[in-house]
Amino acid sequence: MKPVICIGHAALDHVYRIEAFPPEPTKVRALEHIESGGGMASNAAATIGRLGAPVELWSRTGADEAGAKIRTFLEAEGVDVQFLKTYEGARSSTSAVIVDGNGDRLIVGERDHAMSMDAGWLPLDRIAGAGAVLSDLRWVEGTRAAFAEARAHGVTTMVDADLGGGNVLAEFLGLADYAIFSRPALEDFAAGPNDAQRLARVLAAGVRHAGVTRGEKGYFWASADKASGYQPAFSVDVVDTTGAGDAFHGGFAWALMGGCGQAECARVAAAVAALKCQRLGARPGLPTPAELESFLAAQQ
């Protein structure tokens, strides 16, 4: 299998589980706390790595304790981090994640706005040998360079479209083959009375596959070849939804690189996301290939 190159955000998450969000500011005792890797592209890369496929993360951190932990967590999942660049004097991204008894979460994140945006150091010659390039659009300069190179070599490109993509989203849809939106991001990007019409607007931008994740309501998708579908969410005991969308993207890319069709990619991705939700944090619940196979077999 050719490697997937993930481009974008890398972070360190401090995750706290509580019984319930208080109605007003107060002191709350945590039931559990873990430190975990975070960041949309990084979580997708960790998903692919946990599933045993080759994957690289192209990103940036500061030369600080958080940055060292970000790298260590990624290496533990089998992610190639030789192109995770460390900048002296910069601060790595960190997040405080508060999760309630329903698995819903509040995320307070900090990013160093002085972090270098320069993409001139990226090894673009590696893209010709990649299976796909996936971006969360959190590093526009890196994504722009990588997607242009991927388009020149016919390499599949994927966009993780979440809130915060801003005005650049329209630009990258013109360079993307697959665009998978969160519900809020799709509703913000494309006006329309229903998902079918919203996804049609995304397809009109030039992508081959457009989809939207709606949590427990499942995944709706449509493609340029007039196919469409719906993948229900799998029922599991939810502990934490943090990173579920990132896991979905990673699972989708992994299945796509394995030769699966669109409907099967959606099924695999939904299973990966569901399994992730059974553990606290974005990564502890990510499945191995054997765990994924066993889970899917039980759904027959």
C-alpha positions in Angstrom: 0.0 0.0 0.0 1.3 3.5 -0.9 1.6 5.9 2.0 -0.9 8.5 2.9 0.5 12.0 3.5 -1.4 14.0 6.1 -0.9 17.7 6.3 -2.1 20.1 9.0 -2.5 20.4 12.8 -0.6 18.7 15.5 -1.5 19.2 19.1 -1.3 17.9 22.7 -4.6 17.3 24.4 -5.3 17.3 28.1 -8.6 15.4 28.4 -10.8 15.5 31.5 -13.9 13.4 32.0 -16.6 14.9 34.3 -20.1 13.8 35.2 -21.9 16.8 33.7 -21.2 20.4 32.5 -22.2 22.8 35.3 -24.9 25.3 34.7 -22.6 28.1 35.8 -18.8 28.6 36.4 -17.7 26.6 39.5 -15.1 23.9 40.5 -15.7 20.4 39.1 -13.9 17.3 40.1 -12.6 15.2 37.2 -13.4 11.5 37.1 -10.5 10.7 34.8 -7.7 12.6 33.1 -5.4 11.6 30.3 -2.8 13.2 28.1 -3.2 12.4 24.4 -2.1 13.4 21.0 -4.5 15.7 19.2 -5.0 17.8 16.0 -7.2 16.8 13.1 -4.6 15.8 10.6 -2.5 14.2 13.3 -5.4 12.1 14.6 -6.2 11.0 11.0 -2.5 10.0 10.6 -2.6 8.1 13.9 -5.7 6.3 12.8 -4.0 5.1 9.6 -0.9 4.1 11.5 -2.9 2.1 14.1 -4.5 0.3 11.2 -1.0 -0.7 10.0 -0.7 1.3 6.8 2.2 3.6 5.9 1.5 7.2 6.8 3.5 10.5 7.1 2.5 13.7 9.0 3.8 17.0 7.5 3.3 19.5 10.2 5.0 21.9 12.7 5.6 22.1 16.5 7.6 24.2 18.8 10.8 23.0 20.4 9.1 22.5 23.8 7.9 19.8 26.1 4.5 19.6 24.4 6.2 19.3 21.0 8.3 16.4 22.2 5.2 14.6 23.5 3.3 15.2 20.2 6.1 13.5 18.4 6.3 10.6 20.8 2.6 9.9 20.7 2.7 9.9 16.8 5.7 7.6 16.7 3.9 5.2 19.0 1.2 4.8 16.4 3.6 4.1 13.6 3.4 7.6 12.0 6.5 8.7 10.0 7.4 12.1 11.7 10.6 12.9 9.8 8.7 15.8 8.3 7.2 17.1 11.5 9.3 20.3 11.7 10.4 21.7 15.0 10.8 25.5 15.4 12.9 27.0 18.2 11.1 29.7 20.1 7.6 28.6 18.9 4.9 27.1 21.1 3.3 23.8 20.3 -0.5 23.7 20.1 -2.3 22.4 23.2 -5.9 21.9 24.1 -8.0 21.4 27.2 -10.8 18.9 26.4 -13.7 18.5 28.9 -15.9 15.5 28.3 -19.3 15.0 30.0 -21.1 11.8 30.9 -22.8 11.7 27.4 -19.4 11.8 25.6 -20.0 15.4 24.5 -17.0 17.7 24.7 -15.8 21.2 25.1 -12.5 22.0 23.6 -10.4 25.1 24.5 -7.3 25.2 22.2 -4.3 27.4 21.9 -2.2 27.8 18.8 0.9 29.9 18.4 -0.1 32.5 15.8 3.6 33.4 15.3 4.3 29.8 14.1 6.1 29.9 10.7 3.7 29.3 7.7 6.6 28.6 5.4 6.2 25.5 3.2 9.3 25.8 1.2 11.0 23.0 3.1 8.4 20.4 2.3 9.7 17.3 0.3 7.2 17.7 -2.5 9.0 15.1 -4.6 7.6 12.4 -2.2 4.0 13.1 -3.3 4.4 11.3 -6.7 4.9 8.1 -4.7 2.0 8.6 -2.3 -1.4 7.0 -2.4 -3.2 10.1 -1.2 -2.7 13.5 0.4 -5.1 14.4 3.2 -5.4 18.0 4.7 -7.4 19.6 7.5 -6.7 23.0 5.9 -5.0 24.2 9.1 -1.8 24.9 7.2 -2.9 26.6 4.0 0.6 27.2 2.6 1.6 23.5 3.0 -1.7 22.3 1.6 -1.6 24.6 -1.4 1.9 23.3 -2.4 1.1 19.7 -1.7 -2.3 19.6 -3.5 -0.8 21.3 -6.6 1.9 18.7 -6.7 -0.6 15.9 -6.1 -2.8 17.2 -9.0 0.2 17.3 -11.3 0.9 13.6 -10.6 -2.7 12.3 -10.4 -2.5 11.6 -6.7 -5.7 11.5 -4.8 -6.4 14.5 -2.5 -8.8 14.6 0.5 -10.1 17.6 2.5 -11.3 17.4 6.1 -13.7 20.3 6.0 -14.5 21.6 9.5 -15.4 25.0 10.9 -12.4 27.3 10.6 -11.7 26.5 7.0 -12.7 30.0 6.2 -12.6 31.5 2.7 -9.8 29.1 1.6 -12.2 26.1 1.5 -13.6 27.0 -2.0 -10.1 27.2 -3.3 -9.1 23.8 -2.1 -12.4 22.1 -3.2 -11.1 22.9 -6.7 -8.0 20.8 -6.0 -9.7 18.0 -4.0 -11.0 14.6 -5.1 -12.7 13.8 -1.8 -14.3 16.4 0.6 -15.8 15.2 3.8 -17.5 17.9 5.9 -18.7 18.1 9.5 -22.3 19.0 9.8 -21.7 22.6 10.9 -19.1 23.2 8.2 -21.3 22.0 5.4 -24.2 24.1 6.6 -21.9 27.1 6.8 -20.4 26.5 3.4 -23.5 25.6 1.3 -27.0 27.0 1.7 -29.8 24.6 1.0 -32.8 23.0 2.6 -31.2 19.5 2.8 -27.9 17.6 2.6 -28.6 16.5 -1.0 -28.7 20.0 -2.2 -25.7 21.1 -0.1 -23.6 18.2 -1.3 -24.6 19.0 -4.9 -23.0 22.4 -4.4 -19.8 20.8 -3.1 -19.7 18.5 -6.1 -20.2 21.5 -8.4 -16.9 22.8 -7.1 -15.1 19.9 -8.8 -14.7 17.1 -6.2 -15.4 13.5 -7.0 -16.9 12.6 -3.7 -18.7 14.9 -1.2 -19.9 13.7 2.2 -21.1 15.0 5.6 -20.7 13.3 9.0 -23.6 13.9 11.3 -22.5 12.0 14.5 -25.1 9.5 15.7 -27.2 10.3 12.5 -24.5 8.8 10.3 -22.8 9.7 7.0 -24.5 11.0 3.9 -22.5 11.2 0.6 -22.8 11.8 -3.1 -20.4 11.5 -6.0 -19.8 13.0 -9.4 -20.8 9.8 -11.1 -24.3 10.3 -9.7 -24.0 7.7 -7.0 -25.1 8.5 -3.5 -25.6 6.8 -0.2 -26.1 6.8 3.5 -24.1 5.0 6.2 -25.8 4.7 9.6 -23.7 5.3 12.6 -22.9 2.1 14.6 -24.3 1.8 18.1 -21.7 1.7 20.8 -21.4 2.8 24.4 -20.0 6.3 23.9 -17.4 7.6 26.3 -15.9 10.5 24.3 -16.6 11.9 20.9 -13.3 13.8 20.7 -11.6 13.1 17.4 -14.4 10.9 16.0 -14.4 12.9 12.8 -10.7 12.7 12.5 -10.8 8.9 12.9 -13.6 8.8 10.3 -11.3 10.6 7.8 -8.3 8.3 8.6 -10.5 5.2 8.3 -11.9 6.4 5.0 -8.4 7.1 3.6 -7.2 3.7 4.8 -10.1 1.8 3.2 -9.7 3.8 0.0 -6.0 2.9 -0.2 -7.1 -0.7 0.3 -9.2 -0.5 -2.9 -12.7 -0.2 -1.3 -15.5 1.5 -3.1 -17.2 4.5 -1.7 -19.9 2.8 0.2 -17.5 0.4 1.8 -15.1 3.2 2.7 -18.0 4.9 4.5 -18.8 1.7 6.3 -15.2 1.2 7.5 -14.8 4.8 8.5 -18.1 4.7 10.5 -16.8 1.6 12.3 -13.4 3.2 13.1 -15.1 6.3 14.5 -17.5 4.3 16.6 -14.7 2.2 18.1 -12.7 5.4 18.9 -15.7 6.8 20.9 -15.5 3.9 23.4 -12.4 5.3 25.1 -11.4 8.7 26.5 -9.2 10.8 24.3 -8.8 11.0 20.5 -6.5 8.0 20.1 -6.8 5.3 22.8 -9.9 3.8 21.2 -8.5 3.7 17.7 -8.7 0.1 16.4 -6.1 -2.3 15.1 -7.0 -4.2 11.9 -8.0 -7.3 13.9 -10.3 -5.2 16.2 -11.9 -3.5 13.2 -12.4 -6.8 11.3 -14.0 -8.3 14.4 -16.3 -5.4 15.0 -17.5 -5.3 11.3 -18.0 -9.0 11.3 -20.3 -8.7 14.3 -22.5 -6.1 12.5 -23.5 -8.6 9.8 
